[in-house]
Amino acid sequence: QLQLVESGGGLVQPGGSLRLSCAASGTTLDYYAIGWFRQAPGKEREGLSCISSRDGTTYYGDSVKGRFTISRDKDKNTVYLQMNDLKAEDTAVYYCNAGTVWGPGTQVTVSS
């Protein structure tokens, strides 16, 4: 059974960078499209980025386009989200998703 665990969150200053990891266990991610989402307090969950299983095609939401990069390492069964030029409005809990499976999330706080 597929399980996902996010890591790499933390406190960072505006303009800084973080790399989030979404590690999978139980089965390979090779056949799943993987998405990154976030949810800030009082706001709906927002889709940020996804990467296809077939050819690695990527998608980015307007709020993160040009700043975030999604990638996958099939050998490590892990998907990453490189986040650059972070802003206060990026503060949220970040989740990865594969099909109907969600990880527990990792907190990202952008503050000086």
C-alpha positions in Angstrom: 0.0 0.0 0.0 1.4 3.4 -1.0 2.4 5.8 1.7 3.8 9.3 1.3 5.9 11.3 3.7 6.9 14.9 3.1 10.0 16.5 4.6 12.2 19.5 4.2 9.9 22.2 5.6 11.0 24.8 8.1 11.5 28.5 8.7 13.1 30.6 6.0 13.6 34.3 5.4 11.9 36.0 2.4 14.0 35.4 -0.7 15.3 32.1 0.7 15.0 28.6 -0.6 13.9 25.2 0.6 13.7 21.8 -1.1 10.8 19.6 -0.1 10.9 15.9 -0.5 8.0 13.4 -0.9 9.2 10.0 -0.1 7.1 7.0 -1.1 7.0 3.5 0.4 4.9 0.4 -0.2 5.0 0.7 -4.0 6.8 2.5 -6.8 5.8 6.0 -7.8 6.8 5.2 -11.4 3.1 4.8 -12.4 1.7 7.8 -10.6 1.4 11.4 -11.4 2.6 13.3 -8.3 1.2 16.6 -7.2 2.3 19.2 -4.6 -0.4 21.2 -2.8 -0.4 23.6 0.0 -2.9 24.9 2.5 -2.6 28.1 4.5 -4.7 28.8 7.6 -8.2 29.8 6.7 -7.6 29.1 3.0 -8.5 26.2 0.6 -6.0 23.7 -0.5 -4.1 25.0 -3.5 -2.6 22.9 -6.3 1.0 24.1 -7.0 2.7 21.6 -9.3 2.5 18.1 -10.7 4.7 15.8 -12.7 3.5 13.1 -15.0 4.4 9.4 -14.7 4.8 8.8 -18.4 7.2 11.4 -19.7 7.9 13.8 -16.8 5.8 16.6 -18.1 5.4 19.2 -15.4 2.7 21.7 -14.6 2.9 24.8 -12.3 0.3 27.1 -10.9 0.6 30.8 -11.6 1.5 31.6 -8.0 4.7 29.5 -8.1 5.6 29.5 -11.8 9.2 30.5 -12.3 10.1 30.0 -8.6 9.3 26.4 -7.9 10.6 23.3 -9.7 9.2 19.8 -9.4 11.4 16.8 -10.1 11.4 13.1 -9.5 14.2 10.6 -8.6 12.9 7.1 -9.6 15.8 5.4 -7.9 15.0 7.0 -4.6 11.2 6.7 -5.2 11.0 10.4 -4.2 9.6 13.6 -5.7 11.1 17.0 -4.9 9.8 20.5 -4.9 12.6 23.1 -5.1 11.3 26.4 -3.9 13.2 29.6 -4.6 12.5 33.3 -3.9 10.1 32.4 -1.1 7.6 35.0 0.0 5.6 35.4 3.1 2.5 34.3 1.2 4.1 30.9 0.6 3.7 30.1 4.3 1.5 27.0 4.5 1.5 23.3 5.1 2.7 21.5 2.0 1.4 18.2 0.9 2.2 15.7 -1.8 -0.4 13.5 -3.5 -0.5 10.4 -5.6 -3.9 9.3 -6.7 -6.0 9.1 -3.5 -3.0 9.1 -1.2 -1.8 12.1 0.7 1.1 12.6 2.9 0.8 14.2 6.4 2.3 17.5 5.2 5.3 19.6 6.2 5.1 23.2 7.5 6.8 26.0 5.6 7.1 29.4 7.2 8.5 32.3 5.4 9.3 35.2 7.8 12.0 37.6 8.7 
